[in-house]
Amino acid sequence: MSRMNRILQVSAGDLDATVEAGVTHEQLNEHLRDSGLFFSVDPGANATIGGMAATRASGTSSVRYGTMRENVLSLTVVLPDGRVIRTARRARKSAAGYDLTRLFVGSEGTLGVIAEVTVRLFGVPAAISSAVCSFPSVEAAVNVVIKTIQAAVPVARIELADAVQMDAINKYSKLGLPVGPTLWLEFHGTEASVGEQAKMVQMIVYEHGGADFSWATKPEDRRKLWRARHDVVYADKALREGAQLWATDVCVPISRLAECIAETQKDLAASYLPAPIVGHAGDGNFHVSFVLDPNDSKEMAEAQRLNQRLVHRALSLDGTCTGEHGIGCGKLDFLIAEHGEAVSVMRAIKQAIDPNNIMNPGKILQV
Amino acid sequence: MSRMNRILQVSAGDLDATVEAGVTHEQLNEHLRDSGLFFSVDPGANATIGGMAATRASGTSSVRYGTMRENVLSLTVVLPDGRVIRTARRARKSAAGYDLTRLFVGSEGTLGVIAEVTVRLFGVPAAISSAVCSFPSVEAAVNVVIKTIQAAVPVARIELADAVQMDAINKYSKLGLPVGPTLWLEFHGTEASVGEQAKMVQMIVYEHGGADFSWATKPEDRRKLWRARHDVVYADKALREGAQLWATDVCVPISRLAECIAETQKDLAASYLPAPIVGHAGDGNFHVSFVLDPNDSKEMAEAQRLNQRLVHRALSLDGTCTGEHGIGCGKLDFLIAEHGEAVSVMRAIKQAIDPNNIMNPGKILQV
């Protein structure tokens, strides 16, 4: 869809924009630069908005602004038989019939081709402040996240990395950050509100044995502070020459996050594969990136073994087998483990809408 | 479902609760009273949470906290053939397969019976302030709403009533409120943040010719201030002895709200039926309540004529035929007018899941 890259309409008064599926989120935000508005969902890579809708993408700012599930207002979809539908109007809410928008968001191309997307926009906050701080344990860091959210602090980002990840970042980016569990935070609001939020969270951090915040408020300083977080893919790859990343993710209720990460770290420490952990802690979502040679069947088997243990651990904690990466063809069995009988409802929907199985066959469901 | 009224689990650490379908939102909030948490969706009447999920209910606080679409994490559903599914885990987000939760939310009982609902909870804000003020025109009031949302003020409620409605309220509640377009507002946050929000909105109000805020911060004063808004059903009924209300609602992009209400008011002023307007202005959603004798076919025909004009006006402004009341059997034709070909996708889903049409037949779709 990369040539369908036109921005069709920006409604500043309604805080929404309609784009063709091939428009990337960076392209949309560049277009919005002088409008005082922005599109919030940022999955890291410069993904297309159509692809982000198809995979129900999220990212670092979803704890405050929501995932694609909350940020898509309407879709134009080409059905398998060539008919074109629009799933909703631009109204902010509707009680008119089945929620087709949410059905196509996250359907990974298996029900139709998303051609246009109408997304929510937000006003650029008057003040933004970023901070980073380290902790004596993952549990301490995660408890700060839980307390922050319970205290209704409207934190805009709250990201976690473990010691293995911090070590990789230091080596790659030639930084001297403490090699321990680390949180990156970002606060959005008015000048006064950002100050108040930061003060509340700094107090929670102290209570859990965390270090002083390293602060950044100027845009270039914030970019520098976040670059370490955004560069994890490169930092992880650099851990072994010629290696590739084989990434997985799970998401659990936040009260189980510390436990889920701690058990996973034990598994990973006992393995010979390097596997840093980084996560969108505010959502209970984290990623494990196995640094391996994809042509080495022994290494792939080891990653799969660890991944299987990770997913079943997440499911046993009332979590999901994937928070944002999707099912694709790699997690078909985990979808069944997670949803059981409900998968038959998904299959019935797939067969009703795409009876000839011509839409991205083999993804999500084996029909 | 009213006897399925047990609260099954409250996870304070995860800010969620799981209840049987017959639990009402007041019952849940009573149960949560000393926990520092609350369930945000408040459609006015003391509805059951299962019913609210089935109708995708919203209400006065959805502008800040979302509708049932955003507040349901998971459902337990009995399918037409008796199988029981759970639509999702308690994780805050998931990319695992089709979004069955959102498919059943708003399906009005036509796809299965909702037996249990897991909902999001929020922390009770440290400070709450309410205000009411009147405006020279609906346009001025609506422009205040638009500017407030564009300025990213996280207003918790922002409700609109027109002059006809204010007159009915004054008569019923023996109040002396100005008989003009009126906004009720509520601010949630820390003490400092509530003060700052209120100051920002008061400035916007002045710019649009609005009056000074009447303030209420103590719980009993806030209840009094909001009672006038919550009593509109009784106030409207009292306009004509023995009359009933025949209510309709639409929702439009907020930039078209003033225009949609102004045109509707012209229609209503030219009719002999009393019909006050009240709305969840922050969502672009408003209600018209025709005060009539349901056994008088002439009055019913007049309400239907006005309703048809209202819905087509909303659709022509890229709005929806119902923001929160649902399709039921009264808006079947409007669903087709709004969604066109997409209704055939809804029908295919209905037939796939409920082939014998035993689930609430005749609602949403004529199968």
Interface residues (C-beta under 8 A of the other chain):
Chain A: S11 A12 G13 D14 L15 D16 G36 T55 R56 A57 S58 S62 G66 T67 R69 E70 L79 R83 V84 I85 R86 T87 A88 R89 R90 A91 R92 K93 S94 A95 A96 G97 Y98 D99 L100 R102 L103 V105 G106 S107 F122 G123 P125 A126 I146 I149 Q150 A151 A152 P154 G189 T190 A192 S193 E196 C251 V252 P253 I254 S255 D283 G284 N285 A314 L315 D318 G319 T320 C321 T322 G323 E324 H325 G326 I327 K331 F334 L335 E338 H339 G340 E341 A342 V343 S344 V345 M346 A348 I349 K350 Q351 A352 I353 I364 L365
Chain B: S11 A12 G13 D14 L15 D16 G36 T55 R56 A57 S58 S62 G66 T67 R69 E70 L79 R83 V84 I85 R86 T87 A88 R89 R90 A91 R92 K93 S94 A95 A96 G97 Y98 D99 L100 R102 L103 V105 G106 S107 L111 F122 G123 P125 A126 I146 I149 Q150 A151 A152 P154 G189 T190 A192 S193 E196 C251 V252 P253 I254 S255 D283 G284 N285 A314 L315 D318 G319 T320 C321 T322 G323 E324 H325 G326 I327 K331 F334 L335 E338 H339 G340 E341 A342 V343 S344 V345 M346 A348 I349 K350 Q351 A352 I353 I364 L365
